Every structure is written in C-alpha cells, then in structure tokens.
Amino acid sequence: MVKQVHRERRHMDLAVNPLYSGLVPAGGVPRYQLAPGPMAPDAAAALVRDEIMLDSNARLNLATYCTTWMEPQAKELIADSLDRNLVDHDQYAQTAELETRCVNMLANLWNDPGTNGVGCSTSGSSEATMLAGLAMKFNWRARRRAQGLPADRPNLVMPSAVHTCWPKFCRYWDVEPRYVPIREPGFTVDPSEVASLCDENTIGAVAILGSSALGIYDPVAEMAAALDRLQTERGLDVPLHVDAAVGGFIAPFLEPDLVWDFRVPRVLSINTSGHKFGLVYPGVGWIIWRDRKALPKELIFDCELLGGSVPTFTLNFSRSGAPVVAQYYAFLRLGFEGYRAVQQACRDVASYLAEQIAQMPALEVISDGTHLPVVALRMRPDTTATVFDIHDRMRKHGWQIPAYHLPDALNDVAVMRMVIRNGFSRDTADILLNALRAELAELSPAPMAKADEPAMPTPRRRGPVYH
C-alpha cells in the first residue's frame, strides 16, 4: 500500500502508558521520525505490542485467503531461519535445497510430464504471475522477431475476475489487457470467448483455478480445447497459464481427477500461493513451467556477488528463506493425507454455511464451497437491504466480510464473500450464522439509514483483491 508522508505531523509523539515511565525516553517517543536515541528492548517491544493489539481478530476475518495460524514448531523454524538470505545459495546451500524439494513436490502434485520442468519460489503469487507474464511476453516477442514481424503490440487474454496482479502486470510491462467477461449462471468465462479475443499479438491466456471474488474454477480443460481449435483453424499457438493461487492447494487433494494442471498439454505454467491454502504464513509463492523451453534464457541472470554463480529469475533480490523453510515443514508435517484432511474440513464448513444461508429468505447463495472453501451470496431481488448493509452490521460483531460489485458484465451484482480457512470450525460458523440472522431480522423490511443519508452506499465497481 502507498503510504502518505506526514511532514506536518513529525512533531507528534506516541501516547505512552504512564506505567512505562522510566522505560522510555523522558522526552517522548516521536510518531513519524526516529527518536534521538535508543530505548530498552522490552520497552520497544511493549510499545509495538500495544499498537498491533489494535488489529482485528484474524479468526473473524473472512476476507483474507492468507494463512493466519501455524503450529509453534513452525514459528520456531521461521525464527531460526529469518536470517537466511534465500538468494545466497553458496552460503545457505541447504535452504536452497529445501526450495528445490518444494518445487519438485509441487511439480509432482500438478502432474508434471517429466519434460525437464523448472520452477522457483517467489514472495507470493503476485510476483509469480509477473514472472509467468514476462516469460510469455519474451517467448512471443522472440517468435515474432524470428518471423520478421513487429513485436510492439502484445496483449494478454484473461477473465474479468482475475486477481489485481494481472492488470498490474499489463500496466507495468506495457501489455494490452483483454478481459473475457464472467457471466451467469456459472459466474465464469465462456471458453469460446477466450479464443475469440486472441490474435497474432496475444502472448498468452490466463485461467483462474478459483477466482478471488467468488472462489469458482474456470473450465481450464475447455479453455485449452478452444485454444487448440484456434491453432488448428488459424495457426495461432496461444499458451495457457493457470493462476492457481488458491486452487493449486485445493484441487489436487479434493478433486484429483479434475484435469486442470500439466495433464493439459497447452498449460505451460502454473502458480500458487504457499501463504494461502499452502498453510504457510505470508509471504511465499511458487511458479513452475512444464519444461525449460517455456522460460526464456534471457530472463535468467547469473549472479556471482555472493560467492557462487547463482541463476535467478525474480523481481527482487534478497529475501528471507524462512517462508520456504516453513513451506517445507508444512509438506513434511502434513503429507498428502494431512493436506487433504485440512482442505476437506474447510470445504465441509463452507458447505454447511452455504446450506444454512440458503435457508434465509433474504439471501441467495451463488458460490457454495463446491470449488474453493468459499461462500459467496447476494440479496434476493425483492429484498430492500443490501450486502453493504450486512457488511456494516456484521462488523459490530467483529466479523470482516467483504462486500463488492462483480466485474464488468456483472457489475450490477453486489456480493459478499466468506473465505473458510484452516481452524474455522462449525461452532464458529454457528456463531456467525446467529449474528447474520439477527442482523437480517433487524434490517427487514428495509435497511436502517440516517435521515440525511441515502440507504444505498456508493457502488464499488471492482471486485476484491487477494489480501
């Protein structure tokens, strides 16, 4: 997030509890500039703790997909490895080896075809998608130049429900975004529309294995088939990338027969977020290409600054190895059956929530946990209350349930979304349901509003982003 520089407020001090007298400097603690001197570590820790305790309860945050709990053993390993610079393979060779093992475990989980695939960790799925997009752009440019054709107008075809990192990629790297609208009743894309937007300047197409807005999978195999027909009919070979930021850690365990991964020949690369349903604290992501040819050599840099020659393909340089160590711990700790059990428990609670909400006359469930453990709902047409009213009222109970409009073609549809993460039990779901029923009862037949304010809030036109 971009933060404001408060030059006019630099004279302000932090409010300090009188009980800290003698522990902090007598002159106060500046809020927006460095203090003149140091303070005791216990005092500094106490001040920071007083600040962060004002954050919301993570268990009541149904907006984020990110992992908010790990076992104490994982926390200890994270603390032990925070000082390891992951890019320094010469000094921290074993941490680098753990990264290699994780890449191979994911490649195996996603049914890699054994064609000399490559992959790496990233700071999250946003960086992973940037790397995927760059690989597609460079490969497209090389093909165009080899044919003596101009390579100055690249475009990328993607669903309108993509995560915000994809529009960022297009803007940052000068690529035209072409959005395929999601439509009812499936709230996903029509594969034929994906193919229809492709042309000789298309660097690739994106499929989402679980949109952030609704948790619904795109029909990856059908999209690939449409692109296959496009190649047969027009000779356009458009690679497919699967953004499996969340679904990459759900589908292999709960729907192993669903064909979306490297079993689809047109899928050249896949990314996922270890810090979402990979069950690791932020931030770690992963990307894998089905073979080395899909990753252009000119994007890989050999660095000798840290002792040994290390090939790197990242948007940053130094990064702690702790998240990778935590991911390896999660893989060892849970194994296939452990992950399956955790993800199934999340889906079961999501299904229970959806079943109960569907019985509430004012609400309509449009995503019931069938794909991701996500419940999305909207108000029924004859209801005067809005999801924004529900959002505001549920915050009184401590619940953070985002409300927003869907993207273009469905931007008149306002929804709420609940992400069910590890540790969200059925008992917790019942507490949520009781609060929801109580607020709906108060809102019926019309939402409450101040006399001088409209009942309908200002529409929010874009869907949410991954947190």
GUVEX-381116 format. One record per residue (C-alpha): x, y, z. Coordinates in pm, whole numbers, plus 50000, padded with zeros to 5 digits. Layout:
// residues N
XYZ;...
END
This chain:
// residues 467
500005000050000;501185035249919;501545054750243;501275092250296;504325111750416;503145132950712;505745160350722;503455183850913;502925157451184;506505148451259;506415167451586;503705144151720;504595118851990;503155084652059;500745081752351;502675062652616;501105044952914;502235060753245;503295026053364;506115027853107;507645057353294;511355051553329;511365026453041;511015051052754;512875083652693;511685112852908;511205134952602;508585112052450;508555088752150;508205105451807;505435091151588;506805098651240;510545102551284;513405084851458;513925091751826;517245108451914;518485077452093;517745040852170;515425026352431;515374993552620;514304963252408;511474954152649;510114989652627;510264989952247;508534955952232;505814967752472;505104998652262;504884978151942;502664952452111;500294979852227;500004991351865;499414957951694;496904946051952;494514970951790;494404949651477;491284928751424;490864892451531;492214871151246;489744843151322;486864866951241;488424879250917;486614861550634;488054885050371;491604871750352;492804839750190;496104842150377;497144817550646;496684832450993;497804803351211;500724779251218;501924754751479;504514765751739;507104743051580;506684761551251;507084795051426;510314782851583;511674772051244;510704805751096;512554823851376;515564801251328;515784808650955;514824845250924;518474854850879;518994832250576;519134851550250;517494827650004;519344841549704;522704833049865;522864796649759;526584794349829;526204803650197;522804787450257;523004757450029;520684735950237;517924761950242;518274763149864;517974725349860;514714727650054;513424751749787;514344726249519;512494698849706;509374720549736;509434728349362;509654691249285;506874682449527;504564707749364;505524696649012;504654661149109;501394672449272;500454690448949;501284660148730;504324673848551;505034654448230;508714648748303;509904672148028;512694689848216;510444713748406;511734742948612;510344764048892;511134786949182;509744802549495;508584838649498;507414863849754;503824854549666;501534847249375;501694883249257;505404880149184;504834845549039;502264858648792;504604886848692;507264860848611;504754839848417;503654870148217;507234880348140;508054845248018;505024845647787;505874880447658;509514872447587;508654839747411;506024857247198;508464885047109;511144860147010;508704841446782;507584873746614;511134885846556;512194852146416;509404856146160;510454891646078;507224905546225;506714935346456;506544927646829;505354960546973;501664954347049;501404924647287;498114915747454;497044891247723;493594874647733;492144867848077;488864865248269;487434897548406;487604881748754;491404879548758;493344889949063;494584925849050;498174913948990;497284906848626;496144942248541;499274953448726;501414931248505;499814945448192;500284981448305;503814977148437;505084957348137;503164975247859;500804947247760;497214953047646;494744935247877;491814918147705;489134908147951;486684879747892;483574887348100;482314862348353;478604855348315;475734838948494;474754812348578;478234797548619;479974830548702;482904820548486;484064825748127;482864810247803;485924792247654;484904802347301;485044839047404;488584833947529;489664821047189;487764848447005;489834875747172;493164860247073;495154871746771;498724871646644;499724896246918;498394875247207;501234864547435;499034840047626;495754833647802;495084830348174;492724806348351;491864810448718;491634779948940;489454797449195;488644834249150;489214856549449;485774872149406;483694840149415;486024810349459;484844794349132;487154774948898;487494784348533;486974755048291;490684750448223;490454719448002;487664735147794;489634767347755;492624747247637;490424728447390;489134761447249;492734773347206;493594740147039;490824746146785;492094781546734;495524767846644;494024742446404;491844768246232;494074799046232;497564786946321;497724807446641;499584789046917;498484806247239;499994792647564;497784788947870;498844798848220;496844786948522;496634811048813;496114785249086;496924809049370;494374791249589;493084761649392;496574747549341;496454736049702;492794725349693;492004706549371;494864680849388;493694669349732;489914671449698;489404665849324;492424646149199;490574635648883;489854671448778;492074678448476;493404713948502;497164710548550;500094698148339;497934669448217;496574696347982;499304699547714;498554736247649;499214745848012;502764758848010;502974773048361;501184772848696;501504795049002;500204791449355;500404808449694;502034789049972;500744815250215;497104808050131;495904772150136;499514760850130;499114767750504;502194789750548;502414825050686;502974852750425;504794855150210;505714826949977;504534818049629;505534792449370;505674790348992;506514760448773;506964757948397;506274724448230;509654725048052;512734746848038;511894759347687;508924778347832;511294800248037;513424822747810;517124821847887;517464859647872;515224863048178;517624842948394;520544861648548;523724845948679;524934864048988;528364859149142;528194887049401;527574863649693;530274837849629;528934812449381;527254816349045;523514815549112;520914816448832;518004838548943;514654848548797;512984871549048;511714907049066;513664913549384;516984900349508;517474894349880;514654875850053;514454855850374;514494818150338;512114814750635;508894811550429;510464784050218;511584765750532;508034769350667;506594755250342;508904725150361;507864719950722;504194720250618;504884694950342;506684671750586;504194677150866;501024670850667;501874649650366;499134642950111;496594629450358;497164657750605;496544684150341;493504665150216;492044663850567;492574701050632;491134711850297;488174688050332;487394702050676;487384737250532;485114726750246;482744708850484;482304740150694;481844761250380;479144737250258;477414738650596;477464776650592;476064777150239;473264753050331;472234773950630;472444807250446;470374793250159;467514788950408;467484826150490;464754842450278;466684874250204;469874857650079;470854838349767;473994816749763;475924818849435;479084800549544;478624772049791;482114758449851;481964733149569;485304745449436;487234766249688;486034766250051;484374799649981;480764810650024;479504840049818;476004853949842;473794882249721;470494896949830;467344883949665;465694908349424;462694915149650;464914925049944;465454961850019;468584956150227;471964954450051;475084933850110;476764966350211;474214969750493;475024934350607;478744941150584;478474971850805;476254954651061;478384923351088;481384944851174;479634953151501;480104916451592;483774917451487;483234899551154;485044912350846;483014900550546;483824919850228;481054933150005;481664944949650;480334945449296;481434919249044;483464929848740;482184942348404;479154924748253;478054916548607;478884949548774;475274954048878;475624923149101;476784930749457;478004901449664;479524892149998;482234865650025;483384843650314;486714825150297;486784794650525;490344788350635;492024762150850;490734764051208;487304778451124;485074752951296;481374745251266;480864760251613;482414792751487;480184790651182;477124788051408;478174819951591;478484837251254;475084824251141;473374835851460;474774870951416;473754870951050;470184860051131;469884886751399;471034914551170;468794903050886;465824903251122;466564939251218;467054950150859;463744935850740;461744950050574;464124978950498;467734987850581;468315013250854;469815046250745;470305080450896;467665105650798;470085126950599;471875098150427;470755075150143;470205038650228;472245027049927;476015031849956;478175043849673;478705014149437;482134998149437;482794986849087;485764964149110;485974930849285;488314923849576;491964915449565;493854887949745;495004900350080;
END
